Amino acid sequence: MKAFLMYRDRDFDLQQALPWNELALTEDLELGTLLGAMAGEDKFLFDVARAALFSGLGSDVETVLYRQEILKDCLKNPAAVRQLYDLTVETIEKTKRQWWNLSSHYPDSVLFSSVELIESLLEMLKRLRSMAEEAAGQFESTAFSALFTMVRSELGDEYLATIRKHLRELSFRRGVLLSAELGENNQGANYELRQARDTKPSWLQRILGKEPPGHSFHLDDRDETGAKILSEMRHQGISRVATTLAQSADHVLNFFKMLRTELAFYMGCLNLHGKLTAKGEPVCFPAPVAAGMRKLRFRGLYDVCLSLHMEHRLVGNEAEADGKALTVLTGANHGGKSSLLRGMGVAQMMMQCGMYVGAEAYSGELCPSLLTHFIREEDAAMKSGKFDEELARMSEIADRLTPDAMIFFNESFAATNEREGSEIARQIVLALLEERVKVFFVTHLYEFARGFYDRQREDALFLRAERMADGTRTFRLLEGDPLETSYGEDLYRQIFDPEAGLENR
């Protein structure tokens, strides 16, 4: 049995390797906040959410749409999904003690534990079937429909009754019936477990019936050697059955484990959705397109991670960047540039793993990898200068770049003077564009931004943080040419002028 709630044709691998830049992405995009909101205090939910989020990089459109369809079902039926997830957790916790006994070297112990484990699993399978029967009409996605259909068809009353009958037989209440052959040196060989008679004869049948000829013997109660020999014969006879039964129990239990793992991703999505909608923040299912299509447009986009730290709603932004390979964000300090950059990065990762995004509308291309080059704190150990550290990180990124990747720069190469930083940034961006890498760049390097703007490249979009005449920041970014000033005097007044009005804060 397979759940297929993450992929159409394979299981989700929780142990898969994460991208090489997982730590950088987590720090730069503040993904720890996102994962924490999805998982709460549940470490398992956190691990699944992290694996799903990062493995989404490189997803194809079909996988994204497949998960979106499932998630829409979950959002329509949250109670049923949580009930189903709770059942998987209960099953795994309930069978932990029994599972450890299957590692025994004694076939008797393995067989007994397997029978006990399968009996427990049968009860859980019966409850699973009841849930499937109740929920079947409520879910519309291909994945849930296939899952519930499989559960109802394969776990019918007749099938469960047959399993229980076999389990009763394997309890060997009337002893073990074995057959064997004489092998080399008259040693017993080819021990086989045989099925006992279905019915026990009545006393009259035992008196009048004619039994086939046979011989029997009894061991003395003090015959330890004989008892040991019989025990070894029994072990040889039931070892294959014990192994097969243990494998069957393992198969059923693994189904519950995989179902729990794949449902955990959607549980995290439900948790995050509840937090965002409780604040009145908009969410939408994005429209993904294949990598390399140079598509990006959004309305009401905000930084989900920042919103989770704030009590109030954030200002959303909109842009149409179809056909654009370079997006440059400039303008006033504290005007929302970095927040929008992170918002786009987080939205990209959420879209690619099949989630909704924090926006009123969103459409964009997928990418095989996502990279960040954000400003870092000064090296406390003074092993290298800040600018050297930036170049070293850029070199590491360049070694791993692939066509159609996306890279997000935030105040990069500003650790040196304006002219040198602008020239280095210009050459790096040109090289990236030649390699079909999509670039987003927040900068105060005027020469760099103005140089690209003056070239009037058709594949470049320039957004500028809006600042009102009185210095108020609206946190909206609009299309506009780069300005030579970042209005640093506004920050000076805000910090050092106690008479500054609220509009300047």
N, C-alpha and C positions, 0 to 999 in steps of 0.2 A: 504494500500500500504506500502511496505517495501523496503528499499534500499539494505540492506544486503551487504554493502561494507567493513565491518570489520570482520563479522562472516558469515558463510554460512547459519545459521539458527536462528540468533537472532540479536537484535540491540546492538549497542555499548553504554555502560553506562558511561557517562561523569562524573557522581557523585560517581562512585565506590571508595571505600576506597583505599588509596595508601599503599604500604608496610610500615611496622613500621620503617624501616631504610631508608626511602626516603631521608631525609635530609643528612644522612651520605653518601649515594651513590651520591647524587648531589654534595656534597662538594669534596669527594675523587676522583670522576671520572670527575669532572668539567662539569657536565651535563648542568649547566646553560648556558654555551657557546653553547652547541649543541642545546638546546631548543631555545635560542635566535636567532641562525642562521635559525632555521626552522620557527620561528614566526615573526621575524622582530619586528615591533612595535605593532603587533596585539595581544592583550591579549587573545582573544578567540582562536586563533591559538596556542598560548603558552599553554593554559589550555588543549586543545585537545592533543597536542603533548606530554605533560607531562603524561596525563592519559594513552595514548597509549603506551608510552615508558615503564612505570612502570607496567602496566597491562600485558605486554608481558611476564613478568616473570611467568613461569608456563604454557605458551602456548604449545600446541601440534604441531607436525610436520604439520598436515593437515592445521591448521590455519595459520601457517607461510607461507606455500606454496600458500595458497589461497590469502593472501595479496600480496605476491610477484608477483603473476600473475596480480593482479589489478594494482600494482605499475608499472609494465612493460608497461601496457597499458597507464598509465598516462604519463610516460616518452616519449612514442611514440607520444602522442597527448596532449601536455601540454596546447595548446591554447584552445582546446575544454573543457578540464577539468576546466581551469580557467573561461571560459565562463559559464559553468554549475554552478560552485561555486558562481560566481557573481550573477547569477539568484536567487539562494537561499537566498543570503544576501539581495538582493533587495526586494524579496518577504516578508521576515520577517520584514524589516524596513518599508515597505509600509503598512503593516497590523497592526502595533503596536497600532496606535490610535484606529482603529476599534475594536481591540481585547479587549481593556479595557472596552468598552461599554457592552460586553457580561456578565459582572459581575453585571449588573443592576438587581434589584428585580422586575422590571416591564416587563411582557411578551411582551408588545408592543415594548419596547426599545430593548429587547433581539432579537426579531424577525427582527426588522428593521436593527439592527447592523449585525445580522447573514446574512441577504440577501445581505447587502452591502459588507460584508467580502467575502462571497462566490463569488460574482460577480468579485471582485478583484482577487481572487484566480483562477477563471476560466481563466482569461486572462494569468496568469502566467503558468497555466497548459497547455494552448495552446502553449505558447512559449517553455515550456519544451518538449512537443511532437515534435515540429519542430526541436529542437536540437537533440532529440533522432533519428528522421528520418535522419538527416544529418550525425550524427556520427555513426550510427549503423554499417556501413560497415568498419569503421576504428578501432573499438575495437574488441579484440579477447577473452578477459577473460570471464570466466563463469559468474562472477558477473555483469559486465557491459552489457553483452549480455542479461542476464535475466532482468536487470533493464530497458533497452531500449525496449525490447519486451513487458514487462508489460505496460510501458507508452504508447506505440503505440496501443496496443490491448484494453486497458481499457479507453483510452481517445480519442476515435474516434469522428468524427464530429457528428454522430447521438447521441452519449451519451451526448456530451456537449450541443447540441441543446435541448435535453430533460431537462437537468438541467436548462437551461435558461428559458424554458417554465414554469417550476415549480416555478422559482423565480418570474416571471411576475405574476403568479396567487397569490403568497404569498404577493404581494404588495397590494392586496385588493383594487384595484382602484374602484371597483363597490360595495364595502362594504363587510361585513363578513356574510357568511351564516352558521348559527348554528342550531343544533337540541338539544333538551333537554327533560327531563322527569320531572314529578311531583314527588317530594320526600316527606319525612316526613313533616307534617304540611304545605303541599302544597308549599314547597320550591323547587326551581329549582334544578335539579340534573342531573348528567351524561351529561354534556355539550359536544357536539361533533362538530368539525369543518367539514363542508360539502363542497364538491367541487361544485363551481358554474357552470352554463351552459357554454359550450365551446363557443357558439356563441350568439351574441346579436340579438334578432329578429328585422326585419325591421319594418318600421312604418306601412306598410300594414298588416304585420303579427300581429302587436300589436292591430290593429283595428278589423281585422276579426277573429283573433285567439281566442280560448276559453281558458281562464285561469282556472286553478283549483280553487275551492272555497278557500277562505282564508280571514283573517282579518288583518288589519294594524292599526297602531296608530302613532301619531306624538307627540313629546314632545314639550312643550312650551320652548322657548329660555331661559326663566328664571327658568326653573325647574332644579335646581342644584341637588336635591336628585335623581330625575329620571335619570339624566345624569350619576350620580355616579353609580347607580344600573346597567345601561346598560354597563358602562365601566367595572364593575366587571364581568358581564356576558361575555363580549368580552374577558377579560383576562383569564377566566376559559376555554373558548372555544379554545383559541390559545396557551395556556400555553404548552401543550404537543408538538405541532408543533414547537414552539419556542425553546423548550429544545432539540428536535431532530435535528433541523437545527443548533443549536449552537454546538452540539456534532459532527455533520458532518463537520462543519467549523474547529472545533478543530482537527479532524482526518486529514484533508487535510493539515492544517498548521503544525501539528506535523510531517507529512511526510517531508515537506520542512525543518523543523528544524533538523530532524535526517539526512536528506541528506546533509545538510550543515555541521553537526558535523562530519560525516564520511568522507566527501570530504576534510574537514579541515586537517585531518591527511595527506592525499596525497598532499595537497597544501604545507604543511610543508616539506614533502619529496622533492617536486619539488624545493622549495626555497633552501634547503640545497644542493641538487644535483647541482644546478646552481653555488653555491659558490665554491664547491669543484672542479668541472670540469673546472671552469674558471681559476683555478690555475694549472690545469694539473694533479691534484691528481687522482689516480685511484679509482674506485669504482666497486664493483661486488656484485652479488646476491649470498649469501652463500648457501651451501648445508647443511641443518639441519638434524640431526638424533635424535632419541629418547633419553631421559635422561638415564644416566647410561651406555651408550655404550662406554664411554671412548674414544671419537673421538675428535681430534683437529689437524688440519693442516692448515697452511696459508702461503701465499707468498705475499710479498710487503705490509705487515700490518703496519699501522701507527696510531698514536693517532689523531683522527679526531678533537678533541677539541683543541689540541695544534696547529694543522695545521691552524685552523681558526684564531689563533692569529698571525701567521707568514705570511710574504710576500712570502717566497720561499717554495718550496716543501720540505717535510720531507723525511728522509731516511726510506725505508721500511725494514721490517725484515721477515724472514721466519723460519718455524720450522715444524717438524713432531712429534706430541705428541700423536699419536694414542696408546691407551693402557696405557697411563700415568695418574696416579692419583695425582702426585706431580710434580710441575715444580718449580725449584729453580733458581733464577736469581742473579748472583754475578758479581763482576768485578769492574773496575775503576769508581771512582766518576764521575758524569756528563757524563756517558757513554751511557745513553739511557735506563737504566733498568726501572726506574719509568715510563718513557714515554711508553715503550712497555707494562708494566703492565696495565696502564690506557687504552692503545689502545686495549688490549684484553678484558678488562671489558666493554668498550664502544661498541666494536664490538659484544660482547655477547648480550648486551641489544638491540642493533639495529637489530641484527638477530632475536631475539625472538619476536619483535613487527612487524616483516614482512618487515623490511627495507633492503636496500643494506648495505654493510659495507665498511669501508675504507681499501681496500686491492685489490691486483690483483686477488687473489683466496682465498677462505675461506671455511672451512667445520668444523663443530663442533656439539657437542651434546647440547641439550637444558637442562635447569636446572629449578627446581621448585622455587629456590630462589638464590639470589646473595648477598653476604655480603662482606664488606670491613673492614679492620683493618689497617688504615694508621696512620703514626706518626702525633701527634698533637702538637700544641704550648703549652708552659708551662702554667699552670693554674695561671692566673694573680691574682686571689683572694687567692691563696695559701691554698685552702681548702684541697688539697691532693697533693701528689707528682706526678710527671709525670709517674713513673712506676705504682703507685697505680691506676692512671686513666686508663692506658693501660689494667691492669688486670680487672678493673671494666667493661670496654667495652667488653673485651673478655668473661666475665661471662654473660653479657647481650646477646651476640651473641650465646653462648653455649645453653642458655635457649630456643632459637628459631630455632636451627638447625634441618634440615630434611635430610634424605638420598638423595644423588645425588645433594645436594646443592653445590655451588661454593663459595669459600672464597679467597679474595685477601689480602695478607699481604704486607705492604710496610714499611720496616725498623722497624718492630715491636719488642718490648722487648729489644731495644738497650739502654734504659734509665738506665739500671743497668750495672754491669760489664760483661765482655765477657763470663766467665764461667757460671754465674747464668742465664744470658739472653739466652745462647745457650741451657742450660738444660731445662729451661721453654719452650722455643720454640720447642725443640725436643719432649717433652712430649705432648704438645698441638697438634702438627702435627700428631704424632702417634695416638692419640685418635681420631682425625678427620678422618684419613685414615681408622681406624677400623669401623667408622660409615658411610663409603662410601661417604665422603665429598671430593670433588676435591679441591686441594690446589695449589695456586700460591704464591710464597714467594720471595720478593726482600729483600736481607739481606747483611750486612757486618759482621755478626756473623760467623767467620771462623769455629769455633768448631762445630757449628750447621750444616753448609753446608757440611763440610768435613765428619762429622759423617755419614750423609745420603749417601754421595758419596762413602765412603769406604765400605758401606754395599752392594753396587752394586745391589740395588733394581731394578727389571725390570720395575716397574711401576713409576720410577722417571726419570725426564729429567733435565739436568743441562745446563743452558745457561750462557755464560760469555760475558760481554761487551768487545768488541774488542778495544785494545789500541796499536797503532803503536809504534815502537821503539823510536821515537822522542817525544812520549807523545800525539800525535794527536788522538783524539777520532773519530771513524768512525760512531758511533751511531748504529752499527750493533751488534747483539748478536748472538754468535755462540756456538755450543755445546763445552763444555770444563769443566775441573775440577775446583773447587773453588781455588782461590789463597789467600795466607795469607795477601797480601797487597791490598789496594785500591788505591794506588798511590796518596796519599794525598799531596806528595811533588809537584805534577803537579799543584795542585790548589794554593799551596803556591807561586810557581814561577809565576803563572798567575796573582796573586793579588799583590804580593810584589816586583816582579822583573820587573822594567820598561823596561829592555833590552830584556825581553823574546820575542821570535819570535812569529809570528802570528800562527805558527803551535801549540803552546802551549795554545792558547786561546780558 
